[in-house]
């Protein structure tokens, strides 16, 4: 494996921390903002992010992404997310760092190398976690960052997006 289990969990925790930082920049008046009618609103994006990573890891643990796992794992999580308030959504996202540690702590190297059939394509569980969960988190937090910028948060910078911190103030 390219990453150790500890490095993977650390990277996932970093994604959670950066996302929580970006959520802190959000004006609640913009929760229903969507760039175009068919794109997710800020609220819908956060609801999705409240389940996406940990739910996919849970699905991968089963060894298959099929109709059964979709009905028994994904759909209930998605329905619960849609029913959450903004505050509940944020609280769920905030605890995801611990969720990743709990979900992955017992995985062995063999577990990460085990294959899963997803969308008719076989891949190792580890590759799916890196590509879909870790990569997906980075992509979706970038989407939130772009939404924030579109809503007028022009002061946000690369430091906010990648480090989850405010850029130092320029001095004269």
NUFI-238393 format. One record per atom (N, C-alpha, C): residue in one letter; atom name; y, x, z. Coordinates in Angstrom, 2 decimals, padded with zeros to 5 digits, m for minus. Layout:
<pts>
<pt "A", "CA", <Y, X, Z>>
...
</pts>
This chain:
<pts>
<pt "X", "N", <m001.18, 000.85, 000.00>>
<pt "X", "CA", <000.00, 000.00, 000.00>>
<pt "X", "C", <001.23, 000.89, 000.00>>
<pt "X", "N", <002.22, 000.51, m000.78>>
<pt "X", "CA", <003.44, 001.29, m000.89>>
<pt "X", "C", <004.22, 001.26, 000.42>>
<pt "X", "N", <004.30, 000.11, 001.04>>
<pt "X", "CA", <004.95, m000.04, 002.33>>
<pt "X", "C", <003.89, m000.15, 003.41>>
<pt "X", "N", <004.19, 000.39, 004.57>>
<pt "X", "CA", <003.30, 000.12, 005.70>>
<pt "X", "C", <003.57, m001.32, 006.15>>
<pt "X", "N", <002.66, m001.84, 006.93>>
<pt "X", "CA", <002.85, m003.20, 007.45>>
<pt "X", "C", <004.15, m003.27, 008.26>>
<pt "X", "N", <004.42, m002.25, 009.06>>
<pt "X", "CA", <005.62, m002.23, 009.87>>
<pt "X", "C", <006.88, m002.19, 009.00>>
<pt "X", "N", <006.83, m001.42, 007.90>>
<pt "X", "CA", <007.98, m001.37, 006.99>>
<pt "X", "C", <008.20, m002.71, 006.31>>
<pt "X", "N", <007.12, m003.38, 005.91>>
<pt "X", "CA", <007.24, m004.69, 005.28>>
<pt "X", "C", <007.85, m005.70, 006.25>>
<pt "X", "N", <007.33, m005.74, 007.46>>
<pt "X", "CA", <007.87, m006.66, 008.46>>
<pt "X", "C", <009.34, m006.33, 008.73>>
<pt "X", "N", <009.67, m005.04, 008.81>>
<pt "X", "CA", <011.06, m004.62, 009.01>>
<pt "X", "C", <011.96, m005.06, 007.87>>
<pt "X", "N", <011.46, m004.94, 006.63>>
<pt "X", "CA", <012.25, m005.37, 005.47>>
<pt "X", "C", <012.47, m006.88, 005.49>>
<pt "X", "N", <011.45, m007.63, 005.86>>
<pt "X", "CA", <011.58, m009.08, 005.95>>
<pt "X", "C", <012.56, m009.47, 007.06>>
<pt "X", "N", <012.50, m008.76, 008.18>>
<pt "X", "CA", <013.45, m009.03, 009.28>>
<pt "X", "C", <014.87, m008.71, 008.85>>
<pt "X", "N", <015.04, m007.66, 008.07>>
<pt "X", "CA", <016.37, m007.31, 007.55>>
<pt "X", "C", <016.89, m008.45, 006.67>>
<pt "X", "N", <016.03, m009.00, 005.82>>
<pt "X", "CA", <016.44, m010.13, 004.96>>
<pt "X", "C", <016.92, m011.29, 005.81>>
<pt "X", "N", <016.23, m011.57, 006.89>>
<pt "X", "CA", <016.63, m012.67, 007.78>>
<pt "X", "C", <018.00, m012.36, 008.38>>
<pt "X", "N", <018.17, m011.14, 008.85>>
<pt "X", "CA", <019.44, m010.75, 009.48>>
<pt "X", "C", <020.60, m010.87, 008.51>>
<pt "X", "N", <020.43, m010.41, 007.27>>
<pt "X", "CA", <021.50, m010.49, 006.28>>
<pt "X", "C", <021.80, m011.95, 005.94>>
<pt "X", "N", <020.76, m012.75, 005.79>>
<pt "X", "CA", <020.97, m014.17, 005.49>>
<pt "X", "C", <021.74, m014.86, 006.62>>
<pt "X", "N", <021.37, m014.58, 007.85>>
<pt "X", "CA", <022.07, m015.19, 009.00>>
<pt "X", "C", <023.54, m014.74, 009.00>>
<pt "X", "N", <023.78, m013.48, 008.68>>
<pt "X", "CA", <025.17, m012.99, 008.59>>
<pt "X", "C", <025.95, m013.79, 007.53>>
<pt "X", "N", <025.33, m013.99, 006.36>>
<pt "X", "CA", <026.01, m014.73, 005.29>>
<pt "X", "C", <026.23, m016.19, 005.68>>
<pt "X", "N", <025.26, m016.78, 006.35>>
<pt "X", "CA", <025.42, m018.17, 006.81>>
<pt "X", "C", <026.62, m018.27, 007.74>>
<pt "X", "N", <026.84, m017.23, 008.53>>
<pt "X", "CA", <027.99, m017.20, 009.44>>
<pt "X", "C", <029.33, m017.20, 008.71>>
<pt "X", "N", <029.33, m016.91, 007.43>>
<pt "X", "CA", <030.55, m016.91, 006.63>>
<pt "X", "C", <030.81, m018.26, 005.97>>
<pt "X", "N", <029.90, m019.17, 006.15>>
<pt "X", "CA", <029.94, m020.46, 005.49>>
<pt "X", "C", <030.87, m021.44, 006.21>>
<pt "X", "N", <031.69, m022.13, 005.45>>
<pt "X", "CA", <032.51, m023.22, 005.95>>
<pt "X", "C", <031.66, m024.48, 005.75>>
<pt "X", "N", <031.41, m025.22, 006.81>>
<pt "X", "CA", <030.56, m026.42, 006.71>>
<pt "X", "C", <031.08, m027.42, 005.68>>
<pt "X", "N", <032.35, m027.35, 005.37>>
<pt "X", "CA", <032.90, m028.25, 004.35>>
<pt "X", "C", <032.30, m027.98, 002.98>>
<pt "X", "N", <031.64, m026.83, 002.83>>
<pt "X", "CA", <031.06, m026.46, 001.53>>
<pt "X", "C", <029.54, m026.67, 001.47>>
<pt "X", "N", <028.96, m027.35, 002.45>>
<pt "X", "CA", <027.50, m027.55, 002.46>>
<pt "X", "C", <026.99, m028.30, 001.24>>
<pt "X", "N", <027.80, m029.14, 000.67>>
<pt "X", "CA", <027.36, m029.91, m000.50>>
<pt "X", "C", <027.80, m029.27, m001.82>>
<pt "X", "N", <028.39, m028.07, m001.74>>
<pt "X", "CA", <028.80, m027.37, m002.96>>
<pt "X", "C", <027.57, m026.99, m003.79>>
<pt "X", "N", <027.67, m027.23, m005.08>>
<pt "X", "CA", <026.66, m026.76, m006.04>>
<pt "X", "C", <027.42, m026.38, m007.31>>
<pt "X", "N", <027.10, m025.22, m007.90>>
<pt "X", "CA", <027.84, m024.76, m009.07>>
<pt "X", "C", <027.75, m025.70, m010.27>>
<pt "X", "N", <026.59, m026.29, m010.46>>
<pt "X", "CA", <026.39, m027.26, m011.53>>
<pt "X", "C", <025.54, m028.39, m010.98>>
<pt "X", "N", <025.56, m029.56, m011.60>>
<pt "X", "CA", <024.84, m030.71, m011.04>>
<pt "X", "C", <023.34, m030.49, m010.79>>
<pt "X", "N", <022.69, m029.65, m011.56>>
<pt "X", "CA", <021.24, m029.50, m011.41>>
<pt "X", "C", <020.84, m028.33, m010.52>>
<pt "X", "N", <021.81, m027.59, m009.99>>
<pt "X", "CA", <021.49, m026.50, m009.08>>
<pt "X", "C", <021.47, m027.01, m007.65>>
<pt "X", "N", <020.76, m026.29, m006.79>>
<pt "X", "CA", <020.73, m026.66, m005.38>>
<pt "X", "C", <022.12, m026.56, m004.78>>
<pt "X", "N", <022.39, m027.45, m003.83>>
<pt "X", "CA", <023.61, m027.34, m003.04>>
<pt "X", "C", <023.39, m026.24, m002.00>>
<pt "X", "N", <024.45, m025.84, m001.32>>
<pt "X", "CA", <024.32, m024.86, m000.24>>
<pt "X", "C", <023.32, m025.38, 000.79>>
<pt "X", "N", <023.44, m026.63, 001.18>>
<pt "X", "CA", <022.54, m027.22, 002.17>>
<pt "X", "C", <021.08, m027.16, 001.68>>
<pt "X", "N", <020.85, m027.55, 000.44>>
<pt "X", "CA", <019.49, m027.53, m000.12>>
<pt "X", "C", <018.93, m026.12, m000.21>>
<pt "X", "N", <019.79, m025.16, m000.56>>
<pt "X", "CA", <019.36, m023.77, m000.62>>
<pt "X", "C", <018.93, m023.28, 000.75>>
<pt "X", "N", <019.71, m023.59, 001.77>>
<pt "X", "CA", <019.35, m023.17, 003.13>>
<pt "X", "C", <018.10, m023.87, 003.62>>
<pt "X", "N", <017.94, m025.14, 003.29>>
<pt "X", "CA", <016.71, m025.84, 003.68>>
<pt "X", "C", <015.50, m025.17, 003.04>>
<pt "X", "N", <015.62, m024.80, 001.77>>
<pt "X", "CA", <014.53, m024.11, 001.09>>
<pt "X", "C", <014.25, m022.76, 001.76>>
<pt "X", "N", <015.31, m022.02, 002.05>>
<pt "X", "CA", <015.13, m020.71, 002.68>>
<pt "X", "C", <014.57, m020.82, 004.09>>
<pt "X", "N", <014.73, m021.98, 004.71>>
<pt "X", "CA", <014.18, m022.15, 006.07>>
<pt "X", "C", <012.66, m022.22, 006.07>>
<pt "X", "N", <012.07, m022.46, 004.90>>
<pt "X", "CA", <010.60, m022.55, 004.85>>
<pt "X", "C", <009.97, m021.56, 003.88>>
<pt "X", "N", <010.69, m021.14, 002.87>>
<pt "X", "CA", <010.10, m020.40, 001.75>>
<pt "X", "C", <009.22, m019.23, 002.19>>
<pt "X", "N", <009.77, m018.28, 002.90>>
<pt "X", "CA", <009.02, m017.07, 003.21>>
<pt "X", "C", <007.81, m017.29, 004.11>>
<pt "X", "N", <008.02, m017.79, 005.33>>
<pt "X", "CA", <006.88, m017.99, 006.22>>
<pt "X", "C", <005.83, m018.95, 005.66>>
<pt "X", "N", <006.27, m019.96, 004.92>>
<pt "X", "CA", <005.31, m020.91, 004.36>>
<pt "X", "C", <004.48, m020.25, 003.27>>
<pt "X", "N", <005.10, m019.42, 002.43>>
<pt "X", "CA", <004.33, m018.71, 001.41>>
<pt "X", "C", <003.34, m017.75, 002.05>>
<pt "X", "N", <003.74, m017.05, 003.11>>
<pt "X", "CA", <002.80, m016.15, 003.80>>
<pt "X", "C", <001.61, m016.96, 004.33>>
<pt "X", "N", <001.88, m018.12, 004.89>>
<pt "X", "CA", <000.81, m018.99, 005.40>>
<pt "X", "C", <m000.11, m019.41, 004.26>>
<pt "X", "N", <000.46, m019.76, 003.12>>
<pt "X", "CA", <m000.34, m020.14, 001.95>>
<pt "X", "C", <m001.20, m018.95, 001.51>>
<pt "X", "N", <m000.60, m017.77, 001.45>>
<pt "X", "CA", <m001.35, m016.59, 001.00>>
<pt "X", "C", <m002.52, m016.28, 001.95>>
<pt "X", "N", <m002.34, m016.58, 003.23>>
<pt "X", "CA", <m003.43, m016.36, 004.19>>
<pt "X", "C", <m004.66, m017.19, 003.83>>
<pt "X", "N", <m004.44, m018.35, 003.23>>
<pt "X", "CA", <m005.58, m019.21, 002.87>>
<pt "X", "C", <m006.35, m018.65, 001.69>>
<pt "X", "N", <m005.70, m017.81, 000.89>>
<pt "X", "CA", <m006.37, m017.21, m000.26>>
<pt "X", "C", <m006.19, m017.97, m001.56>>
<pt "X", "N", <m005.46, m019.08, m001.54>>
<pt "X", "CA", <m005.27, m019.84, m002.78>>
<pt "X", "C", <m003.97, m020.63, m002.73>>
<pt "X", "N", <m003.33, m020.72, m003.87>>
<pt "X", "CA", <m002.16, m021.59, m004.00>>
<pt "X", "C", <m002.58, m022.65, m005.00>>
<pt "X", "N", <m003.04, m023.76, m004.47>>
<pt "X", "CA", <m003.57, m024.83, m005.33>>
<pt "X", "C", <m003.10, m026.17, m004.80>>
<pt "X", "N", <m003.61, m027.23, m005.39>>
<pt "X", "CA", <m003.20, m028.58, m005.00>>
<pt "X", "C", <m003.44, m028.83, m003.52>>
<pt "X", "N", <m004.55, m028.38, m002.99>>
<pt "X", "CA", <m004.85, m028.61, m001.58>>
<pt "X", "C", <m003.85, m027.91, m000.66>>
<pt "X", "N", <m003.61, m026.61, m000.91>>
<pt "X", "CA", <m002.66, m025.90, m000.04>>
<pt "X", "C", <m001.24, m026.42, m000.24>>
<pt "X", "N", <m000.94, m026.85, m001.45>>
<pt "X", "CA", <000.37, m027.41, m001.71>>
<pt "X", "C", <000.55, m028.69, m000.88>>
<pt "X", "N", <m000.47, m029.55, m000.89>>
<pt "X", "CA", <m000.37, m030.82, m000.15>>
<pt "X", "C", <m000.42, m030.63, 001.36>>
<pt "X", "N", <m001.22, m029.68, 001.83>>
<pt "X", "CA", <m001.41, m029.55, 003.27>>
<pt "X", "C", <m000.45, m028.57, 003.95>>
<pt "X", "N", <000.10, m027.63, 003.20>>
<pt "X", "CA", <000.98, m026.63, 003.81>>
<pt "X", "C", <002.41, m026.73, 003.29>>
<pt "X", "N", <002.58, m026.65, 001.97>>
<pt "X", "CA", <003.93, m026.59, 001.40>>
<pt "X", "C", <004.68, m027.91, 001.55>>
<pt "X", "N", <004.09, m029.00, 001.09>>
<pt "X", "CA", <004.80, m030.29, 001.09>>
<pt "X", "C", <005.24, m030.72, 002.48>>
<pt "X", "N", <004.40, m030.64, 003.52>>
<pt "X", "CA", <004.88, m031.02, 004.86>>
<pt "X", "C", <006.04, m030.13, 005.34>>
<pt "X", "N", <005.98, m028.85, 005.04>>
<pt "X", "CA", <007.07, m027.95, 005.44>>
<pt "X", "C", <008.35, m028.32, 004.70>>
<pt "X", "N", <008.23, m028.61, 003.41>>
<pt "X", "CA", <009.40, m028.98, 002.60>>
<pt "X", "C", <010.01, m030.30, 003.10>>
<pt "X", "N", <009.18, m031.27, 003.41>>
<pt "X", "CA", <009.68, m032.55, 003.91>>
<pt "X", "C", <010.37, m032.39, 005.26>>
<pt "X", "N", <009.81, m031.57, 006.12>>
<pt "X", "CA", <010.43, m031.31, 007.42>>
<pt "X", "C", <011.78, m030.62, 007.25>>
<pt "X", "N", <011.87, m029.67, 006.32>>
<pt "X", "CA", <013.13, m028.96, 006.07>>
<pt "X", "C", <014.21, m029.91, 005.59>>
<pt "X", "N", <013.85, m030.83, 004.72>>
<pt "X", "CA", <014.83, m031.78, 004.18>>
<pt "X", "C", <015.37, m032.72, 005.25>>
<pt "X", "N", <014.62, m032.90, 006.32>>
<pt "X", "CA", <015.03, m033.80, 007.40>>
<pt "X", "C", <015.87, m033.10, 008.47>>
<pt "X", "N", <015.98, m031.77, 008.40>>
<pt "X", "CA", <016.70, m031.01, 009.43>>
<pt "X", "C", <018.21, m031.09, 009.25>>
<pt "X", "N", <018.90, m031.03, 010.37>>
<pt "X", "CA", <020.36, m030.90, 010.34>>
<pt "X", "C", <020.69, m029.46, 009.95>>
<pt "X", "N", <021.96, m029.21, 009.65>>
<pt "X", "CA", <022.39, m027.85, 009.35>>
<pt "X", "C", <022.06, m026.92, 010.51>>
<pt "X", "N", <022.36, m027.33, 011.72>>
<pt "X", "CA", <022.12, m026.50, 012.90>>
<pt "X", "C", <020.63, m026.20, 013.07>>
<pt "X", "N", <019.77, m027.19, 012.85>>
<pt "X", "CA", <018.33, m026.98, 012.94>>
<pt "X", "C", <017.84, m026.02, 011.85>>
<pt "X", "N", <018.42, m026.15, 010.67>>
<pt "X", "CA", <018.06, m025.27, 009.56>>
<pt "X", "C", <018.41, m023.82, 009.91>>
<pt "X", "N", <019.61, m023.61, 010.42>>
<pt "X", "CA", <020.04, m022.26, 010.78>>
<pt "X", "C", <019.15, m021.70, 011.89>>
<pt "X", "N", <018.84, m022.52, 012.89>>
<pt "X", "CA", <017.98, m022.06, 013.99>>
<pt "X", "C", <016.60, m021.66, 013.47>>
<pt "X", "N", <016.08, m022.42, 012.53>>
<pt "X", "CA", <014.77, m022.09, 011.95>>
<pt "X", "C", <014.83, m020.78, 011.19>>
<pt "X", "N", <015.89, m020.55, 010.45>>
<pt "X", "CA", <016.06, m019.29, 009.72>>
<pt "X", "C", <016.20, m018.13, 010.70>>
<pt "X", "N", <016.95, m018.32, 011.77>>
<pt "X", "CA", <017.17, m017.26, 012.75>>
<pt "X", "C", <015.87, m016.77, 013.38>>
<pt "X", "N", <014.89, m017.62, 013.52>>
<pt "X", "CA", <013.63, m017.20, 014.15>>
<pt "X", "C", <012.60, m016.65, 013.17>>
<pt "X", "N", <012.94, m016.60, 011.90>>
<pt "X", "CA", <011.98, m016.14, 010.91>>
<pt "X", "C", <011.58, m014.68, 011.06>>
<pt "X", "N", <012.46, m013.84, 011.57>>
<pt "X", "CA", <012.08, m012.45, 011.80>>
<pt "X", "C", <010.87, m012.38, 012.72>>
<pt "X", "N", <010.91, m013.15, 013.80>>
<pt "X", "CA", <009.76, m013.22, 014.71>>
<pt "X", "C", <008.55, m013.85, 014.03>>
<pt "X", "N", <008.81, m014.86, 013.18>>
<pt "X", "CA", <007.71, m015.51, 012.46>>
<pt "X", "C", <006.96, m014.52, 011.59>>
<pt "X", "N", <007.70, m013.67, 010.86>>
<pt "X", "CA", <007.03, m012.68, 010.00>>
<pt "X", "C", <006.19, m011.72, 010.83>>
<pt "X", "N", <006.74, m011.27, 011.94>>
<pt "X", "CA", <005.98, m010.37, 012.81>>
<pt "X", "C", <004.70, m011.03, 013.30>>
<pt "X", "N", <004.81, m012.28, 013.71>>
<pt "X", "CA", <003.64, m013.01, 014.21>>
<pt "X", "C", <002.63, m013.25, 013.10>>
<pt "X", "N", <003.10, m013.69, 011.93>>
<pt "X", "CA", <002.20, m014.02, 010.83>>
<pt "X", "C", <001.46, m012.80, 010.28>>
<pt "X", "N", <002.14, m011.66, 010.24>>
<pt "X", "CA", <001.56, m010.49, 009.58>>
<pt "X", "C", <000.98, m009.45, 010.53>>
<pt "X", "N", <001.19, m009.60, 011.83>>
<pt "X", "CA", <000.77, m008.57, 012.78>>
<pt "X", "C", <m000.73, m008.28, 012.76>>
<pt "X", "N", <m001.52, m009.28, 012.52>>
<pt "X", "CA", <m002.98, m009.10, 012.54>>
<pt "X", "C", <m003.57, m008.75, 011.18>>
<pt "X", "N", <m002.74, m008.72, 010.13>>
<pt "X", "CA", <m003.25, m008.43, 008.80>>
<pt "X", "C", <m003.72, m006.98, 008.75>>
<pt "X", "N", <m004.83, m006.76, 008.08>>
<pt "X", "CA", <m005.36, m005.42, 007.85>>
<pt "X", "C", <m005.00, m004.98, 006.44>>
<pt "X", "N", <m005.24, m003.71, 006.14>>
<pt "X", "CA", <m005.01, m003.25, 004.76>>
<pt "X", "C", <m005.85, m004.07, 003.79>>
<pt "X", "N", <m007.06, m004.42, 004.20>>
<pt "X", "CA", <m007.94, m005.23, 003.33>>
<pt "X", "C", <m007.34, m006.61, 003.09>>
<pt "X", "N", <m006.69, m007.18, 004.10>>
<pt "X", "CA", <m006.04, m008.49, 003.93>>
<pt "X", "C", <m004.93, m008.40, 002.89>>
<pt "X", "N", <m004.14, m007.34, 002.95>>
<pt "X", "CA", <m003.05, m007.18, 001.98>>
<pt "X", "C", <m003.58, m006.95, 000.57>>
<pt "X", "N", <m004.75, m006.32, 000.45>>
<pt "X", "CA", <m005.32, m006.04, m000.87>>
<pt "X", "C", <m006.15, m007.21, m001.42>>
<pt "X", "N", <m006.50, m008.17, m000.58>>
<pt "X", "CA", <m007.30, m009.32, m001.04>>
<pt "X", "C", <m006.54, m010.09, m002.11>>
<pt "X", "N", <m007.28, m010.61, m003.08>>
<pt "X", "CA", <m006.66, m011.32, m004.20>>
<pt "X", "C", <m006.43, m012.79, m003.91>>
<pt "X", "N", <m005.37, m013.29, m004.50>>
<pt "X", "CA", <m005.04, m014.71, m004.47>>
<pt "X", "C", <m004.80, m015.14, m005.91>>
<pt "X", "N", <m005.24, m016.33, m006.24>>
<pt "X", "CA", <m004.95, m016.90, m007.55>>
<pt "X", "C", <m003.74, m017.81, m007.38>>
<pt "X", "N", <m002.65, m017.44, m008.01>>
<pt "X", "CA", <m001.44, m018.25, m007.92>>
<pt "X", "C", <m000.92, m018.51, m009.32>>
<pt "X", "N", <m000.81, m019.76, m009.65>>
<pt "X", "CA", <m000.34, m020.19, m010.96>>
<pt "X", "C", <m001.21, m019.61, m012.08>>
<pt "X", "N", <m002.51, m019.50, m011.83>>
<pt "X", "CA", <m003.45, m019.02, m012.84>>
<pt "X", "C", <m003.45, m017.52, m013.02>>
<pt "X", "N", <m002.81, m016.81, m012.12>>
<pt "X", "CA", <m002.75, m015.35, m012.21>>
<pt "X", "C", <m003.19, m014.75, m010.88>>
<pt "X", "N", <m004.09, m013.79, m010.93>>
<pt "X", "CA", <m004.57, m013.15, m009.71>>
<pt "X", "C", <m003.66, m011.98, m009.34>>
<pt "X", "N", <m003.43, m011.85, m008.04>>
<pt "X", "CA", <m002.61, m010.77, m007.51>>
<pt "X", "C", <m003.05, m010.51, m006.08>>
<pt "X", "N", <m002.77, m009.33, m005.59>>
<pt "X", "CA", <m003.08, m009.07, m004.19>>
<pt "X", "C", <m002.09, m009.84, m003.31>>
<pt "X", "N", <m002.53, m010.17, m002.11>>
<pt "X", "CA", <m001.64, m010.86, m001.17>>
<pt "X", "C", <m000.41, m010.01, m000.86>>
<pt "X", "N", <m000.62, m008.70, m000.72>>
<pt "X", "CA", <000.49, m007.80, m000.43>>
<pt "X", "C", <001.53, m007.81, m001.54>>
<pt "X", "N", <001.06, m007.76, m002.80>>
<pt "X", "CA", <002.00, m007.78, m003.93>>
<pt "X", "C", <002.76, m009.10, m003.97>>
<pt "X", "N", <002.08, m010.19, m003.68>>
<pt "X", "CA", <002.76, m011.49, m003.67>>
<pt "X", "C", <003.82, m011.56, m002.58>>
<pt "X", "N", <003.51, m011.00, m001.41>>
<pt "X", "CA", <004.50, m011.02, m000.32>>
<pt "X", "C", <005.72, m010.19, m000.72>>
<pt "X", "N", <005.48, m009.01, m001.31>>
<pt "X", "CA", <006.61, m008.17, m001.72>>
<pt "X", "C", <007.39, m008.84, m002.84>>
<pt "X", "N", <006.70, m009.32, m003.86>>
<pt "X", "CA", <007.39, m009.86, m005.04>>
<pt "X", "C", <008.00, m011.23, m004.80>>
<pt "X", "N", <007.26, m012.14, m004.19>>
<pt "X", "CA", <007.76, m013.51, m004.04>>
<pt "X", "C", <008.54, m013.73, m002.75>>
<pt "X", "N", <008.08, m013.16, m001.65>>
<pt "X", "CA", <008.77, m013.41, m000.38>>
<pt "X", "C", <009.94, m012.44, m000.22>>
<pt "X", "N", <009.67, m011.14, m000.22>>
<pt "X", "CA", <010.74, m010.16, m000.02>>
<pt "X", "C", <011.74, m010.20, m001.18>>
<pt "X", "N", <011.23, m010.15, m002.40>>
<pt "X", "CA", <012.11, m010.21, m003.57>>
<pt "X", "C", <012.83, m011.55, m003.67>>
<pt "X", "N", <012.11, m012.62, m003.37>>
<pt "X", "CA", <012.71, m013.95, m003.41>>
<pt "X", "C", <013.83, m014.10, m002.40>>
<pt "X", "N", <013.62, m013.55, m001.20>>
<pt "X", "CA", <014.66, m013.62, m000.18>>
<pt "X", "C", <015.92, m012.90, m000.65>>
<pt "X", "N", <015.75, m011.71, m001.24>>
<pt "X", "CA", <016.91, m010.97, m001.74>>
<pt "X", "C", <017.63, m011.75, m002.84>>
<pt "X", "N", <016.86, m012.36, m003.71>>
<pt "X", "CA", <017.46, m013.13, m004.81>>
<pt "X", "C", <018.21, m014.35, m004.27>>
<pt "X", "N", <017.60, m015.08, m003.36>>
<pt "X", "CA", <018.24, m016.29, m002.85>>
<pt "X", "C", <019.42, m015.99, m001.94>>
<pt "X", "N", <019.39, m014.89, m001.21>>
<pt "X", "CA", <020.57, m014.55, m000.41>>
<pt "X", "C", <021.71, m014.14, m001.33>>
<pt "X", "N", <021.37, m013.52, m002.47>>
<pt "X", "CA", <022.40, m013.19, m003.45>>
<pt "X", "C", <023.01, m014.47, m004.01>>
<pt "X", "N", <022.16, m015.48, m004.21>>
<pt "X", "CA", <022.67, m016.76, m004.69>>
<pt "X", "C", <023.64, m017.36, m003.66>>
<pt "X", "N", <023.27, m017.31, m002.38>>
<pt "X", "CA", <024.17, m017.82, m001.34>>
<pt "X", "C", <025.47, m017.02, m001.35>>
<pt "X", "N", <025.38, m015.71, m001.49>>
<pt "X", "CA", <026.57, m014.87, m001.56>>
<pt "X", "C", <027.48, m015.31, m002.71>>
<pt "X", "N", <026.90, m015.57, m003.87>>
<pt "X", "CA", <027.69, m016.03, m005.03>>
<pt "X", "C", <028.31, m017.39, m004.75>>
<pt "X", "N", <027.58, m018.28, m004.08>>
<pt "X", "CA", <028.13, m019.58, m003.70>>
<pt "X", "C", <029.34, m019.37, m002.79>>
<pt "X", "N", <029.19, m018.48, m001.80>>
<pt "X", "CA", <030.29, m018.22, m000.87>>
<pt "X", "C", <031.52, m017.70, m001.62>>
<pt "X", "N", <031.29, m016.79, m002.55>>
<pt "X", "CA", <032.40, m016.25, m003.34>>
<pt "X", "C", <033.06, m017.36, m004.17>>
<pt "X", "N", <032.24, m018.24, m004.75>>
<pt "X", "CA", <032.77, m019.36, m005.54>>
<pt "X", "C", <033.56, m020.34, m004.68>>
<pt "X", "N", <033.25, m020.39, m003.40>>
<pt "X", "CA", <033.96, m021.29, m002.48>>
<pt "X", "C", <035.19, m020.62, m001.86>>
<pt "X", "N", <035.56, m019.45, m002.38>>
<pt "X", "CA", <036.80, m018.82, m001.95>>
<pt "X", "C", <036.68, m017.66, m000.98>>
<pt "X", "N", <035.46, m017.25, m000.63>>
<pt "X", "CA", <035.30, m016.13, 000.30>>
<pt "X", "C", <035.39, m014.80, m000.45>>
<pt "X", "N", <036.57, m014.55, m001.01>>
<pt "X", "CA", <036.79, m013.37, m001.86>>
<pt "X", "C", <036.72, m012.06, m001.09>>
<pt "X", "N", <036.88, m012.11, 000.23>>
<pt "X", "CA", <036.85, m010.88, 001.03>>
<pt "X", "C", <035.44, m010.33, 001.21>>
<pt "X", "N", <034.43, m011.14, 000.91>>
<pt "X", "CA", <033.05, m010.67, 001.06>>
<pt "X", "C", <032.77, m009.56, 000.06>>
<pt "X", "N", <031.99, m008.59, 000.51>>
<pt "X", "CA", <031.73, m007.41, m000.32>>
<pt "X", "C", <030.25, m007.06, m000.33>>
<pt "X", "N", <029.97, m005.97, m001.00>>
<pt "X", "CA", <028.61, m005.45, m001.06>>
<pt "X", "C", <028.03, m005.23, 000.34>>
<pt "X", "N", <028.86, m004.83, 001.28>>
<pt "X", "CA", <028.39, m004.62, 002.66>>
<pt "X", "C", <027.85, m005.92, 003.25>>
<pt "X", "N", <028.51, m007.03, 002.97>>
<pt "X", "CA", <028.02, m008.32, 003.46>>
<pt "X", "C", <026.69, m008.67, 002.83>>
<pt "X", "N", <026.58, m008.44, 001.53>>
<pt "X", "CA", <025.38, m008.82, 000.79>>
<pt "X", "C", <024.18, m007.97, 001.13>>
<pt "X", "N", <024.34, m006.67, 001.23>>
<pt "X", "CA", <023.18, m005.78, 001.38>>
<pt "X", "C", <022.95, m005.26, 002.79>>
<pt "X", "N", <024.05, m005.11, 003.55>>
<pt "X", "CA", <023.90, m004.58, 004.90>>
<pt "X", "C", <024.03, m005.66, 005.98>>
<pt "X", "N", <024.56, m006.82, 005.59>>
<pt "X", "CA", <024.74, m007.88, 006.57>>
<pt "X", "C", <025.82, m007.56, 007.58>>
<pt "X", "N", <026.84, m006.83, 007.13>>
<pt "X", "CA", <027.97, m006.50, 007.99>>
<pt "X", "C", <029.25, m006.66, 007.19>>
<pt "X", "N", <030.35, m006.81, 007.92>>
<pt "X", "CA", <031.65, m006.84, 007.27>>
<pt "X", "C", <032.06, m005.43, 006.90>>
<pt "X", "N", <032.71, m005.28, 005.78>>
<pt "X", "CA", <033.21, m003.97, 005.37>>
<pt "X", "C", <034.33, m003.54, 006.32>>
<pt "X", "N", <034.42, m002.25, 006.59>>
<pt "X", "CA", <035.53, m001.79, 007.44>>
<pt "X", "C", <036.86, m002.16, 006.79>>
<pt "X", "N", <037.81, m002.49, 007.60>>
<pt "X", "CA", <039.15, m002.82, 007.11>>
<pt "X", "C", <039.81, m001.57, 006.55>>
<pt "X", "N", <040.50, m001.73, 005.44>>
<pt "X", "CA", <041.21, m000.60, 004.85>>
<pt "X", "C", <042.41, m000.26, 005.73>>
<pt "X", "N", <042.64, 001.01, 005.90>>
<pt "X", "CA", <043.81, 001.43, 006.68>>
<pt "X", "C", <044.87, 001.95, 005.74>>
<pt "X", "N", <046.10, 001.79, 006.15>>
<pt "X", "CA", <047.24, 002.21, 005.32>>
<pt "X", "C", <047.51, 003.68, 005.45>>
</pts>
